[in-house]
């Protein structure tokens, strides 16, 4: 695609749009918020697929186990939301990262390819990637034609002014990150530290807004507190906050009021994870500011109205 086509595709969509979500849901706690937020925004989204992505951290012993646990956690979220019908469009993804082997198909990858081929540049599929980009990049490598029919919203990399670029989603699969950044296609980048890190909450706020509203909210209040104990408070601190990173790409599609973005030349991801620039490269959109309070209010209001079992 040339830059004029990409820029046109990166305009904010109007009306109801087709989306799929690629998520490492058991990785920590923000994916669950994002998944529920998306489902609670069905007036805006036709949800066509949800994909379990691989991850590797203190919650998994391998990328494959991370993907399997994420698949089960997706189903758990559906149960808490009383929305079991979404299981039919939920698929298991890659069992390893692209950095470890050649592109291998999976149910999620095949569904993404098939769904994207049913769309067009005039009626694109919005692919929301809030995990290592393995599933999305694999689909592009196996069927490059889909790049013309999709708009990718990718939570990956860190702010361009941050002192390093060791983002969780990017460093797990550098090859996949490069596929997204190097392919001339419509891409919106949501960088972590220095930008999306501003979208954070804390225990007292969760207790006030979500405690007692429904089963999902109570589950997430407890799960968020436990994750904070594992990570934020492990060195003896007493005060904690948690960034709900993965909610932000959902919000970008919902309202112009929730964040600010700009066109930039797609950066080059180096082996050491630092960016370099070539101003001859294609454009992407780069989110550089989040209206934290406005987006958090919309999230809390939608989650608090869930009707659980």
N, C-alpha and C positions, 0 to 999 in steps of 0.2 A: 504494500500500500504506500502511496505517496503522502507527503505531509498534509496536503489539502484534504485528502480523504480522512486521514487520522484525526485532524482537528475537527472536522465536521462530526465524526463519530464520538468525539469526546465532549460534545455539548450535552448538558444535562437532559435526560429524557423526560418526556411529558406523558401523562396517562399511565396506565397499568403496563408493567414491563415483565418480561420473562427472565427468571433468574435461576441459577444453581449456586449451591454453597459447597465449598471445599474446606473441610474443617478437621483439625486434630483435637477433637472435643474432650478427650481425657487428659490432655496436656497440662491444663491447670483449671482456670475457672471462667475465663472471659468468653470462650467459645459457646458455653451454655447460654450465657446472657445474649450473645449474638444470634444464636439459633432461635431462641424464644422471641427475641425482638423482631426477627424476620417473619416468623409465623404470625405474630401479633400485628403485623403490618400488611396483611393480605389484601387490604384495599388498594395497595400499591403494587404488590408482587403476585405474579403467577409463578409459584414455586414448582419447578420442573424436576429438580434433583438435589440430593444431598449426598456428599461423598466423604467417606472416612479417609483421612490422610495419615501417613506414617509420621511418627515422631520418636525421639529418644531423649529421655531425661530421667529424673528420679521416680517417675511413674511408670517407666517401662524398661525392659531389659534389651529390647531390640526395636528397630523401626517396625517390624511386622507386628510385634506385640502391641506397640503403640497404636497402630492402625486398628487392630482387632478390639482393643479397649475403647478406642474412639467410636467404633461402630456400635458397641454395646451401650456406650454413654449417650449416643444420639437417640437410641431407642428408649433409654431411661428418661431422657428429656421429653420425648413424645408422651410417655406414660404420665409424667407429672403434669403435662399440659392437657391431658385427655385428648390427644390427637393421634391415635394409633394409625390412622389412614396414611400418614406420611411414610410408614415403613415400606410401602410399595415402591417408592421412588428413592430409596436410600440404598447406597451401594458401597461395597468394600473397595478400597483403592490399592495403591502400590504397596508391596511388602518390603521394599527397600528403596533407598535414595538413588537418584541417577548417578551420583558420584561413585557408586559401588558397582554398577553394571550398565549394560545397554538398556534402552527403553523397553520395558515389558508391559504388555497390556494387562488390564484388570477390568472388572465389571464397571467400576467408576469411569475409567478411561473410555471404554467402549460406549457407555451411555453419554458421556460428554461429547464424543465425536459424533455420534448419531444425532444428538439433540442440536448441536451446533450446525450440522449440515442441513437441518430442516429450517434454519434461519437464513438471514441475508443481511447485507450491509444496511439496507433500509429498515429492517426489523431484526436487530441484533439480539443475541443472547448475552445477558450480563452474568459474567462468571466472577463470583465473589470468593477470592482466595485468602483465607486467614490461617494458613498453615504453610509448611514447606511446600514449594510449588511443584512437587513431584508429579502429582496427577495431571495438573494442567499442562505442564511442560511436556510430559509424555504424550498426551493427546495431540499437541501441536507437532511433535516430532513424527508421530505415526501418521498424521493426516494434516499436513501444512495448510490445506485449503480452509480449515476452520478459522484461521487467523482473520479472515476477511469478514466473518460472521459473528464475531464475539467482541465484547468489551470486557477487559480483565480489570478487576479491582483487586490490587495485590497489597496486602499488609506485609511488607518486607523491607529490609535495609533500615538504616538509621538516618537521622537528619543529616543533611549535607554538611552542616557545621559541627556535627558531633565529632569527638576526638578519635573514635574508631567506628567500625561498621560491623561489629559482631552481633548482628541481630539473630535471634533464635531461628526464625523461619529461613533466613538467608544462609547462615553458616551451616545448617544441617544439609542443605542441598545446593551447593554453589552452582553446579551445572544447571539445575532447573532455574535458578535465579537468572543466570545468563541467558537462557532460552527466552524468558519473558522480556528481559531488557534489550536483547539483541534482535528480536523479531519485530519488524515494522508493523505494528498493529496498535489499536487503541488500548492504552494502559493507563490506569490511574494508580500512582504509588502512594501508599500511606506509610511513611517512615516512623519507626518506633521512638527510640529515645530522642529527645529534643523537640518532638512534635506531638505524636499521638500519646506520649507518656503523660501529657497534661490532662488526659481524660481519665481521671482516677477517682476512686471513692474510698470510704473508710468504714469502720465498724459502726460508729454511732449513726452515720448517715443511712447505712443499710438497715439498721434496727428501726429507725424512724420511718423510712419510706416503704420497706418491704416486709418486715416481720409481721406475721399473722395475716397477711393478705390472702395467701393460698399456699398449696403444698409446694409448688415450684419455688416461690419466693423464700419460704422457710428453708428449703433444701439449699438454695444458693447462699443465703446468709450464713448458714453453718459451714458450707463448703468453702466459702471465701475466707472465713475466719480461720479454718484449719489450714488452708494453703498459706495464709499469712504467717501462721505459727511455724510452718515448715521452711519458709523462705525469708520473709521480711524480718522475723523476730529470732532467727536462729543464732544471732550473735549477741543476744541478751538485751536487745532494744525493747522498748515498751510502746512506742507509737508506730502505727503502720498505716499504709494506704496501698491500694491495689489499682493499677491501671487496667481498665477494661478495654484493652487495645482493640479486640476483634469486633466490638460494636460499631466502631467508627465507619468502616466501609458501608455498612448497612445505612447509617445515617446520611452518608454522602448522596445516596439515591433517594432519600426521603425529603430533603429540604435544602434549599439554597442558604438557609439561615444557620446551618449547623457547622460550617467550616469554610475556609478559604483555600483556593488552589491557584496554580499558575501553570502555564506551558513552559516546559524546559526540554532541552535536548537529553535524550535518554543516556544516562551515565553508563560507563563501562565498568563492570565488576571485575576487579583484579584477583589474582590468586590469593593475595594477602587480605582480601575482603575490602580493601579501600577502593573508592571510586576514582576513576579518571574521566576526563571530558574530551569529547570530540564534537565540535559544533557543526559538523556535517551530518551528524546522526539525526534520526527521526525524532519527532516530538512525542512526549508523554505529558500527562498532567501530574503535578506534584502537589500534594496537600501540605500546606505549611502552617496552618493554624486551625485549632478546633475551638468552637464556642462551647466550652465545657458545660456550663450551666444549662443552656438551652437543650443540648442533646441529652444530658443526664435527666432532665425533667421529662422529656418525651419517653425515654427508656423506662423510668420508674412508673410513669402513668400507665404505660401499656402493660408492663409486667404485673402491676397491682390489680389489673382488671381481668387477669386470667381466671377462667372458671375451671378449677381442678375437680378431680373425682371426689 
